[in-house]
Amino acid sequence: MIRREQFCRLFSRNMAAGDKKPGVLVLHTFAGCGDYENSRAASLSKLGFIVLAADLYGKGNRGSTRQECAAFMRPLMADRVVLLKKRLDAAVEALRAVPEVDTERVGFSIGYCFGGLCALDLARRNTDGLLAAVSFHGTLTPLPDDEPRKITASVQIHHGDADPHIPVADFMDEMRARNADWSFTSHGNAVHGFTQPRKIFSM
């Protein structure tokens, strides 16, 4: 059963009956799903997508301090193979359950920080119907003990050149080993979280 608590909000524009559109997952930072993710989802819906802002922490949980954010994120990062995969699969199924979504084209996963890692994990697993994964200042650590299969979705990375937290060399090696269709943009002088309101990363 898909429960509403598994997502923040669903965004779509008025469409003709029977019209089907690609779906998009917007995946949140370490702080949890909130106004920023909803605003990005709303903007994407104006382009004609059905957009789900996924709540991977569940029940609207959000951290207000770095310690609280880490407490929500840590269990998922520690168990990407089972627990985080289960949450991501639930988000994908929630999106597919929307009648207007073309189930053959989940479309895109777009994530920020922790959500960037989640978007990439969906691509690493070759999620059915996924066309592209986009990561903004996301964690790039490969899945543990994962066989480097070819990635079928296109991958786009936006990285802050002045980000001291995210190593990139292993990720680039992974993309080459997977023979992925990938691009990597390094934004000069940008730090970690460069898309976000600074208060999120200065807690």
KEMAR-580960 format. One record per residue (C-alpha): x, y, z; residue number from 1; residue in three letters. Coordinates in Angstrom, 1 decimal, padded with zeros to 4 digits, always signed. Layout:
BEGIN
> px,py,pz,gunu,seti
> X,Y,Z,NUM,ALA;
...
//
This chain:
BEGIN
> px,py,pz,gunu,seti
> +000.0,+000.0,+000.0,1,MET;
> +001.3,+003.5,-000.9,2,ILE;
> +000.8,+005.9,+002.0,3,ARG;
> +000.6,+009.6,+001.7,4,ARG;
> +003.2,+010.0,+004.4,5,GLU;
> +005.8,+008.8,+001.9,6,GLN;
> +005.8,+012.0,+000.0,7,PHE;
> +005.6,+015.7,+000.6,8,CYS;
> +003.5,+016.9,-002.2,9,ARG;
> +002.5,+015.9,-005.7,10,LEU;
> +002.5,+018.5,-008.5,11,PHE;
> +000.8,+018.4,-011.9,12,SER;
> -000.9,+020.8,-014.2,13,ARG;
> -004.4,+020.3,-015.7,14,ASN;
> -004.3,+017.8,-018.5,15,MET;
> -006.7,+016.3,-021.0,16,ALA;
> -008.4,+013.1,-019.9,17,ALA;
> -006.2,+010.1,-020.8,18,GLY;
> -003.1,+012.2,-021.3,19,ASP;
> +000.0,+010.6,-019.9,20,LYS;
> +003.2,+012.5,-018.9,21,LYS;
> +006.6,+011.4,-017.6,22,PRO;
> +007.1,+011.5,-013.9,23,GLY;
> +009.8,+013.2,-011.9,24,VAL;
> +011.1,+012.4,-008.4,25,LEU;
> +012.5,+015.3,-006.4,26,VAL;
> +014.7,+014.0,-003.6,27,LEU;
> +015.6,+016.1,-000.6,28,HIS;
> +018.7,+017.2,+001.2,29,THR;
> +019.8,+015.8,+004.6,30,PHE;
> +017.4,+018.2,+006.2,31,ALA;
> +014.3,+016.4,+004.9,32,GLY;
> +011.6,+017.3,+002.4,33,CYS;
> +010.4,+020.9,+002.7,34,GLY;
> +009.7,+024.2,+001.0,35,ASP;
> +012.7,+024.1,-001.3,36,TYR;
> +011.9,+020.7,-002.7,37,GLU;
> +008.3,+021.6,-003.1,38,ASN;
> +009.3,+024.8,-005.0,39,SER;
> +011.5,+022.8,-007.3,40,ARG;
> +008.7,+020.3,-007.9,41,ALA;
> +006.2,+023.1,-008.6,42,ALA;
> +008.6,+024.6,-011.2,43,SER;
> +009.1,+021.3,-013.0,44,LEU;
> +005.3,+020.7,-013.1,45,SER;
> +004.9,+023.9,-015.1,46,LYS;
> +007.1,+022.2,-017.8,47,LEU;
> +004.5,+019.4,-018.1,48,GLY;
> +005.8,+016.8,-015.8,49,PHE;
> +004.1,+015.0,-013.0,50,ILE;
> +006.3,+015.6,-010.0,51,VAL;
> +006.5,+014.0,-006.7,52,LEU;
> +008.6,+015.5,-003.9,53,ALA;
> +009.5,+012.4,-002.0,54,ALA;
> +009.8,+012.2,+001.8,55,ASP;
> +012.4,+009.6,+002.4,56,LEU;
> +012.4,+010.2,+006.2,57,TYR;
> +008.6,+009.7,+006.4,58,GLY;
> +005.8,+011.4,+008.2,59,LYS;
> +007.1,+014.9,+007.5,60,GLY;
> +010.3,+014.4,+009.6,61,ASN;
> +012.7,+017.3,+009.2,62,ARG;
> +015.8,+018.2,+011.1,63,GLY;
> +016.3,+021.7,+012.5,64,SER;
> +019.9,+021.2,+013.5,65,THR;
> +022.8,+019.3,+011.9,66,ARG;
> +022.5,+016.7,+014.7,67,GLN;
> +018.8,+016.1,+014.0,68,GLU;
> +019.4,+015.9,+010.2,69,CYS;
> +022.2,+013.4,+010.7,70,ALA;
> +020.1,+011.3,+013.0,71,ALA;
> +017.4,+011.0,+010.2,72,PHE;
> +019.9,+010.4,+007.4,73,MET;
> +022.4,+008.1,+009.2,74,ARG;
> +020.3,+004.9,+009.2,75,PRO;
> +019.5,+005.2,+005.5,76,LEU;
> +023.2,+005.9,+004.6,77,MET;
> +024.3,+002.9,+006.7,78,ALA;
> +021.9,+000.6,+004.9,79,ASP;
> +021.6,+001.8,+001.3,80,ARG;
> +021.2,-001.8,+000.0,81,VAL;
> +018.0,-002.6,+001.9,82,VAL;
> +016.5,+000.2,+003.9,83,LEU;
> +017.2,+003.2,+001.6,84,LEU;
> +016.3,+001.0,-001.5,85,LYS;
> +013.0,+000.2,+000.1,86,LYS;
> +012.2,+003.9,+000.7,87,ARG;
> +013.3,+004.8,-002.9,88,LEU;
> +011.2,+001.9,-004.3,89,ASP;
> +008.2,+003.2,-002.4,90,ALA;
> +008.7,+006.7,-003.8,91,ALA;
> +008.9,+005.3,-007.4,92,VAL;
> +005.8,+003.2,-006.9,93,GLU;
> +003.9,+006.2,-005.4,94,ALA;
> +004.7,+008.1,-008.6,95,LEU;
> +003.8,+005.3,-010.8,96,ARG;
> +000.4,+005.0,-009.0,97,ALA;
> -000.6,+008.5,-010.2,98,VAL;
> -003.1,+007.8,-013.1,99,PRO;
> -001.6,+010.6,-015.3,100,GLU;
> +002.0,+009.2,-015.1,101,VAL;
> +003.3,+007.2,-018.1,102,ASP;
> +004.5,+004.1,-016.2,103,THR;
> +006.9,+003.3,-018.9,104,GLU;
> +008.7,+006.6,-018.3,105,ARG;
> +009.2,+007.3,-014.7,106,VAL;
> +011.3,+010.0,-016.3,107,GLY;
> +013.8,+011.7,-014.1,108,PHE;
> +015.2,+011.6,-010.5,109,SER;
> +016.6,+014.9,-009.3,110,ILE;
> +018.3,+015.2,-006.0,111,GLY;
> +020.1,+017.6,-003.7,112,TYR;
> +022.9,+016.6,-001.3,113,CYS;
> +021.6,+013.3,+000.3,114,PHE;
> +019.0,+013.3,-002.4,115,GLY;
> +021.7,+013.5,-005.1,116,GLY;
> +023.0,+010.2,-003.8,117,LEU;
> +019.4,+008.8,-003.9,118,CYS;
> +018.9,+009.9,-007.5,119,ALA;
> +022.2,+008.2,-008.5,120,LEU;
> +021.3,+005.0,-006.7,121,ASP;
> +018.1,+004.8,-008.7,122,LEU;
> +020.3,+005.0,-011.9,123,ALA;
> +022.8,+002.5,-010.6,124,ARG;
> +020.0,+000.0,-010.1,125,ARG;
> +018.6,+000.7,-013.6,126,ASN;
> +015.2,+001.5,-012.3,127,THR;
> +012.5,+000.7,-014.9,128,ASP;
> +011.6,+003.6,-017.0,129,GLY;
> +014.2,+006.0,-015.6,130,LEU;
> +015.6,+008.2,-018.3,131,LEU;
> +018.0,+010.4,-016.4,132,ALA;
> +019.4,+011.1,-012.9,133,ALA;
> +020.6,+014.5,-011.9,134,VAL;
> +022.6,+015.3,-008.8,135,SER;
> +023.2,+018.7,-007.3,136,PHE;
> +026.1,+018.7,-004.8,137,HIS;
> +025.2,+015.1,-004.1,138,GLY;
> +027.2,+012.4,-002.3,139,THR;
> +028.9,+010.4,-005.0,140,LEU;
> +029.9,+007.3,-003.1,141,THR;
> +029.3,+004.1,-005.1,142,PRO;
> +026.9,+001.5,-003.7,143,LEU;
> +028.7,-001.0,-001.5,144,PRO;
> +029.5,-004.4,-003.1,145,ASP;
> +027.6,-003.4,-006.2,146,ASP;
> +028.5,-005.1,-009.5,147,GLU;
> +029.5,-002.3,-012.0,148,PRO;
> +026.7,-003.0,-014.5,149,ARG;
> +026.1,-000.6,-017.4,150,LYS;
> +023.8,+002.3,-016.4,151,ILE;
> +021.0,+002.8,-018.9,152,THR;
> +019.8,+006.2,-017.7,153,ALA;
> +021.8,+009.3,-018.5,154,SER;
> +023.6,+010.8,-015.5,155,VAL;
> +024.3,+014.5,-014.9,156,GLN;
> +026.3,+015.8,-012.0,157,ILE;
> +026.5,+019.4,-010.7,158,HIS;
> +029.3,+019.7,-008.2,159,HIS;
> +030.7,+022.6,-006.3,160,GLY;
> +034.4,+023.1,-007.1,161,ASP;
> +035.1,+024.4,-003.6,162,ALA;
> +033.2,+021.5,-001.9,163,ASP;
> +035.6,+019.9,+000.6,164,PRO;
> +033.2,+017.1,+001.5,165,HIS;
> +032.6,+015.2,-001.7,166,ILE;
> +035.5,+013.3,-003.4,167,PRO;
> +035.0,+012.8,-007.1,168,VAL;
> +037.7,+010.5,-008.4,169,ALA;
> +036.1,+007.2,-007.4,170,ASP;
> +032.8,+008.4,-008.9,171,PHE;
> +034.4,+009.2,-012.2,172,MET;
> +036.1,+005.8,-012.2,173,ASP;
> +032.7,+004.2,-011.5,174,GLU;
> +031.0,+005.9,-014.4,175,MET;
> +033.7,+004.8,-016.8,176,ARG;
> +033.5,+001.3,-015.5,177,ALA;
> +029.8,+001.3,-016.0,178,ARG;
> +030.1,+002.7,-019.5,179,ASN;
> +027.5,+005.3,-018.5,180,ALA;
> +026.2,+008.3,-020.5,181,ASP;
> +027.3,+010.9,-018.0,182,TRP;
> +028.4,+014.5,-017.7,183,SER;
> +030.1,+016.3,-014.8,184,PHE;
> +029.9,+020.0,-014.3,185,THR;
> +032.1,+021.6,-011.7,186,SER;
> +030.8,+025.0,-010.7,187,HIS;
> +033.7,+027.3,-009.9,188,GLY;
> +034.0,+028.7,-006.3,189,ASN;
> +030.8,+026.9,-005.3,190,ALA;
> +030.7,+025.2,-002.0,191,VAL;
> +028.6,+022.2,-000.8,192,HIS;
> +024.9,+023.0,-000.9,193,GLY;
> +025.3,+025.8,-003.5,194,PHE;
> +021.7,+025.6,-004.6,195,THR;
> +020.2,+025.8,-001.1,196,GLN;
> +019.3,+028.7,+001.2,197,PRO;
> +022.5,+029.0,+003.3,198,ARG;
> +020.6,+028.6,+006.6,199,LYS;
> +020.1,+024.9,+005.8,200,ILE;
> +023.9,+024.3,+005.7,201,PHE;
> +024.8,+026.7,+008.5,202,SER;
> +022.7,+025.1,+011.3,203,MET;
//
